[in-house]
Amino acid sequence: MSFRDYWSGEGPDDDKLVSAHGRPINIMIKKDDDTIITGSQDHSAKVIKVSKAKVERELYTKAYGHKEWVTALAYSDCTGKIITGGMDSKLCVWESKGPVKCVDLLGHSGSISQVSCSPNLPVAISSSYDKSLKIWNLQNNTCMNTLINSKLGHDKAIKTFLWNNSLICSGGRDGLVCMWDVQSGDLISVGDEHKAPVQCLVSDESRDTILSGGMDGSVQIWDLRTANNIGGAENVIRGSINDMKLANENMLVVGGSDKTIRVLDPRKNYAQVISIKDHVDVITQLQVVDDLLLSCAANGWVLVSDLTNHGVCMYGVGASEATSSCNCILAMEPHYLCTAGDDGNVIIFNSM
């Protein structure tokens, strides 16, 4: 059975609360089909077994780990190791078994904003508020290259990036979208179409494009073949775009600070085709699974909407103990849904 088979009814049958952190959770990723990893403002990361609703490993000790918030997470399928990034400017590569310890990757001089691993090579890429990206060899834990161009590239923090084969696309607080060559580290192109910080990037492989969403409320389109901007949609959100997801080749789902989710159609120059106004607070994160839209908001609620039926909301669930923000949402197919937020807890919903 698919995720939709379990979740298109009247909501979850059960939920379990995992008291994971003592402070807000910033980020949550999937490690495997039954394991998630959370990173928190309490300086630690936790490995949680979903089916048991139990913390299995804490990635923090007095001798090892971060001295500031954990702001980035990645899991390397190639090495089986977890990589964390923090506001202390370093990355930690954690041993998967045995005593809790890590190797520090040093070189950045600003907070780590994102880290991503190659699916088939022992390589990771990190971005930072120091305006650079770094490429790391996870076999010997060394920096292979630094991507920075002080004259033409980012002059403010890099917020996010996408790694697409031989290209890296980065978005910054300066509103720039930069394309880099992974092998040479050269800056290929710079786009300044955004008038405010870039918040998120989405790859549309069917059209060989990358889509960028900004705090200016616009979506910009970048051609991977030419590394140039080929248009955009202005004023998609009244305020900041906080997250975007492709539902299929014909739907781009956009959510942000005006509490409304817009569904845009790439075939119609990204014109709005659906408007979902069921949230009562700022939308923080989106996920699409089997034509179901999962969206969480700053009031702690998660809504499940049917994209095959004009985005009709089927039900909602409270994703935090109080009214604190829900920052993270992960569907663990086929029947688990995990949420995390400012209360430091992970709630695991079960629909089976």
N, C-alpha and C positions, 0 to 999 in steps of 0.2 A: 504493500500500500504506500501511497505517496504522502507527502506532508499535507497536501490539500485534502486528501481523504480523511485525515485525522482532524484537521483544523478548520474545515468549512462548516462545522456544525454550530453549537451554541457556546463554545468556549472550552477551556481545559477542565479535565475531571479532577485534577489534584495539583497542588503546588507545594514546594518545599523551600524553606528559607535557609540559606547558608550564610552565617555570620563570618564573612571572609576578611573584612578589613575594618579598622577603627576609624578610617577617614574616607572621603569620597573616592570612588573608583573612576579612573579616567579613561580606561581602555580595556577591552575584552576581545580575545581572539579564540579561534578554534584550533586546537592542536590535532585532534583526531575525532572520530565519530562519537566518542564518549568522554572527551576531555576538553575543557576550556582553560584559558589562562587569563588572569586579571592583573591589572597594574593600578596602583593606588597612590594617593597623596601621602600615605603612611610610609612611603619609601620602599615598599615591598611588592613582589608579585606572588600570586598564589596559583597553584595547579589544582584544579577541581575536577573530580570524577562526577560526571553528570548523573549517571544512573544511581549512584550512591548518595548524591547530594552531600559530598564530603570533600574537604580540603585534604589533598594527599601530600602536598609539598609546599613549603614556604621558601621563596627565593630571597632570603635576607638573613644575615647574621651580623654580629658586631664586627667581624673581620671581613666579610664579603658583602657586596651589594652597593646600593645607592645611598647617598646622603641627602638626597632631595626627592621630589615627586618622580614616580615612574610615569613617563609620558609616551613611550613607544614600546611595542612588543612585536616579535616575529618568532616563528618556529622554522627551523631548517630541516626539511625532510631528508636532505642529503646527509647531514651530520647527526640528526636526532637531538640537537641542542636548542635551547631557548635563548633568544637574545633580547635583553631589555635595554631601553634607553631612558635617560633621566634628565632632569633639569640641572644636574651636576655636570653636564657636558660629556659624560662618558657612556659607553655601552658595556654591558656585562654579558659574557657568554657563559652560560651555566651548564655544569655537568648534569646529565639526565638521571644518573643513579649515584648511589653512595653518599658520602658526606656532602652537605650543601656548600658548594664553593663555586667560584667563577673566575674567569680571566677578564681583566679590564682591557677594553679597547679605547685608547686615549688618542687625542688629536684634535677633536672639536673643541672650540672655545666658547660655545653657547649651548643652550638647552637643545636636546635632541627632539625633533618634531615627529620623525617617522623612521622606521627601519623595515626593510623588505629583503627576503631571501630568494635566491634562485631555486626553482623547483628541482633542478637536476645537477647543480654545481655547488660546491662549498663556498659560495660567495654571497655576501650581504651588501646592501647599499643603505646608507643613512643620510638623513638631511637634518639641518641644524639652523638655529637662530644666528649662527656665525656666517650665514649667507653661502654656505658651501654644502656639497654632497661628497661623501667619501665611499669608496669601494673597498671592501674588506675581504681578505682571504681567510676563511674560517678554518683552514687546515693548520696554518701557522699563526693565526690571529694577528696579521699585519695589514697595514693599509697599502693597497695596491695603487690607488690613485685618488687625487682630490680634484673635484670639479668646482672651479670657481673662476669668475672673470670679473674683476673689480671695476673694469672700465665699461663693459657692456651688459654684464649679467646683473644678478640681484644686488640691490644696494640696501635691502632690508632682509629680515628673517625669511628663510624658506619654510613654508607651512606644510607643503605636501608634495608628493611626486608620484609618477607612474613609471614603471620600468617595462618597456615594450620592446623585446628582442634587443636590437642594437641601439635603441634610443632610450633616453630618460627625459621625461617631461616634468618640469618642476614649476610650482606656483608659489608666489611669495606674498609677503605683507606689502610689498611695493606695487602689487597689482600686475606684475610681469609674469608671463608664461614663457619659460625658456626650454629649448630643445638642446640636448647634449648627446654627443657620440660616446657610447660606453667604452669603446676600445681606445680611442685617442684622448678622451676627456675634453675634446674641443666643444665650444659653444657654437651650435649650428644656426640657431635663430632666436630672436627675442620679439615677443609680442606685447604691446602695451594697451590692448583694447579694453581691459578691465580698468575701472577708475577707482577701485578699492581692493583690499586684500583678496587673494584667491583662496577659497575655502576647500574646494574639493575638485577631483579629477576623475573622469570615467572614460574607459576605453570602449569604443564601439568598433569591434573588429569587423563587423559586416560592412562597414563603410570606410575602413582604414582611417578613422578619425579618433581624436581625443576631445572630450567635452570638458570645459572648465566652468565652475560656478563660483561667483564672487560675492563679496559683501555689498557690491553695487546692485545686486539683484539680477544680473545678466548671466546668460549662458553663452559661451564663446566656443567656436568649432575650429579645430586644428587638423589639417591634413597631414597624416603621417608620411606621405610620399614626398611632399614638398617642405614639410615642417613649417608651414605658414598658416595664418588665420584665413578662413574662407567664409566668414560670416558669423552671425550670432542672433540671439533673441534677447532684446532689451526688456527691462522691467518685468521679468518673469515673477519675481517676488518683490513685494514692497518692503525692502530691507535686505537682510542678508540671506543668501542661500547657504544653508548649513549642511545639506547632504543631497546627493543625487544617485539614482540607481536606474539602470536599464532594465525594464521589465521584459521586453522582447525587442525585436528589430523595429517595432512600430511604436514603442512607448518609452519615453524618458520621464521618470518620476522625480519631482523636485520638491523639497520641503525646506522651510526656513523660519525666519523670525516673525512673519505675519500670521502664523498659526494655520496657514492654508497649504495644502498639497496640490500642486499642479501636475497634470500629466500632459506632456507635449508629444506631438507626432513628428518624427524626423522627415516623413514623406511630405509634410505640409510646411516645410521650413520652420519646424519646431513650434508650430501654432498650438495653443492650448486646446485640448479636446475634452478634458475632465478637470473639474475643480472640486476638491474634497475639503469641506469646512467643518469637520467634526471635532477637531482638537480645540481646546480652549486656552492653550499655552504654546510657547515657542516649540517648534519641532526640532528635535536634536539628532535623530538618526532614523534611517530607513533601511528596510531589507525586503526584497521581493523573492518569494518562493512559490513556484507553481501557480503563478498569476494571483497569488495572495500578497497584498501589501501589508507589511508590519511596520508600524511607525510609533516612535516613542517621543514623549514631550517633557518639558521642564516641570510639569505638575505631577510627574510620576506615573502617568498613564500610558498604556500601550493599546493601540487600536488595530484591529484586523479588518481589512477592507478587501472587497472582491473587485479586482480590476476587469473581470469579464462582465461585470454588471454595473458599469458606470461608476465604479469606486464606492459602492454602497458599503457602509460600515456594518459588519455583521455582529461585532461585540467588542468590548473593551475589558482590560484587566488592569488592576492596580499593580504597579511594578516596583513600588517602594513602600516601606512601612508607614511613613508619614507622607507629606506632600512634597518631598524632596525630588529633585530632578532625576529622571531616568536618562542616563547618558549612553547606554550600550544595549544592543539587542542582537541576539544570535539564535537563528533557527537551527536546531540540531535534528536533522531528518532521521526518522520520519515523524516522531511524536513528542519531541522536547522543544521548549522555547525558554531561552535563558535571558534574563534582564539584569542590569546592574546600574547603580547610580550613586548619588551623593550620600545616601545613608550607609554606604560601605557594604551593603548586603548584595548577594546574588539570589534571585528567585528563579527556581527551576519549575516551569509549568509542564505538566504531563497531560496529554490528551490521548488516552488509549483505553 
